[in-house]
Amino acid sequence: MTAQARIFGTVISTYTRVVEIACEEAGISHETVPTAARSPENRHPFGKIPVVEIDGLELIESVAIANYIDNAHNGGALQPVAAAARAISDKWVAIANNYLFPMFENGLVMPWIMHRYAGFPLDRERIERSLPDISRALGFVEAALSEKGAWTANGFCMADVFLYPVMRGLQMTPQGEMGIAQCDHISRWMADCELRPSIAATRWESEP
Ligand SMILES: N[C@@H](CCC(=O)N[C@@H](CS)C(=O)NCC(=O)O)C(=O)O
């Protein structure tokens, strides 16, 4: 039977897109069922999205979901086989999830979403406070990419699946766009990712 994933999440969510990209990479058909994180119909025990139904399983946590899809339906192609390369990919997935996503989301992405889509005044103070840390984080990623290509040295992998949506969310804010434009290596890596069919197929509607 052909696998199919039902992804309960919002259409403009970083981690919903991570799962969509993993499905595209594995050639699995997928449907995103609009579900807000804080809605009563969300089944995530910690009020996050996405929740995913696949192969009779109900999965949460994007690392577990993306690895499952890749292992069960893509021969593990997104997870480098060599131990060192796997560690590098895993390290960047963790950096994306533990440091970059919360920093970008709280400091820039949410203030702009609240302003653009919910009509709240732009929280300029919060944005200003976040900029030094975000700039340092971008500098760290840029330096890693300029040295030995970091996670890109082994071809498209799970690190790209997580890092791209996190960086793209940031890039869709004016300050994030400016910050990334100053980073040649990050900009080139993002442009390369955009040629990947799985990334192109999962573009957010709001992307310019
Ligand atoms: N650890 C979770 C994180 C998921 C997550 O933070 N999702 C965001 C949307 S991209 C969310 O649910 N935000 C709503 C909130 O925190 O209230 C995972 O990897 O799936």
The ligand as an SDF file (V2000), in Angstrom:
LIG
                    3D

 20 19  0  0  0  0  0  0  0  0999 V2000
    9.7720   20.0990   19.3970 N   0  0  0  0  0  0  0  0  0  0  0  0
    8.6920   20.3330   18.4660 C   0  0  0  0  0  0  0  0  0  0  0  0
    8.6140   21.8210   18.1970 C   0  0  0  0  0  0  0  0  0  0  0  0
    7.4340   22.1690   17.3520 C   0  0  0  0  0  0  0  0  0  0  0  0
    7.1510   23.6600   17.3760 C   0  0  0  0  0  0  0  0  0  0  0  0
    7.7590   24.4520   18.1180 O   0  0  0  0  0  0  0  0  0  0  0  0
    6.2190   24.0470   16.5290 N   0  0  0  0  0  0  0  0  0  0  0  0
    5.7880   25.4250   16.5260 C   0  0  0  0  0  0  0  0  0  0  0  0
    5.3050   25.8200   15.1260 C   0  0  0  0  0  0  0  0  0  0  0  0
    6.5460   25.7340   13.9030 S   0  0  0  0  0  0  0  0  0  0  0  0
    4.6230   25.5870   17.4550 C   0  0  0  0  0  0  0  0  0  0  0  0
    3.8890   24.6450   17.7070 O   0  0  0  0  0  0  0  0  0  0  0  0
    4.4280   26.8210   17.9430 N   0  0  0  0  0  0  0  0  0  0  0  0
    3.2730   27.1530   18.7270 C   0  0  0  0  0  0  0  0  0  0  0  0
    3.5700   27.4190   20.1610 C   0  0  0  0  0  0  0  0  0  0  0  0
    4.7140   27.2140   20.6100 O   0  0  0  0  0  0  0  0  0  0  0  0
    2.6380   27.8290   20.8250 O   0  0  0  0  0  0  0  0  0  0  0  0
    8.9480   19.5620   17.1760 C   0  0  0  0  0  0  0  0  0  0  0  0
   10.1000   19.3500   16.8390 O   0  0  0  0  0  0  0  0  0  0  0  0
    7.9840   19.1330   16.5210 O   0  0  0  0  0  0  0  0  0  0  0  0
  1  2  1  0
  2  3  1  0
  2 18  1  0
  3  4  1  0
  4  5  1  0
  5  6  2  0
  5  7  1  0
  7  8  1  0
  8  9  1  0
  8 11  1  0
  9 10  1  0
 11 12  2  0
 11 13  1  0
 13 14  1  0
 14 15  1  0
 15 16  2  0
 15 17  1  0
 18 19  2  0
 18 20  1  0
M  END
$$$$
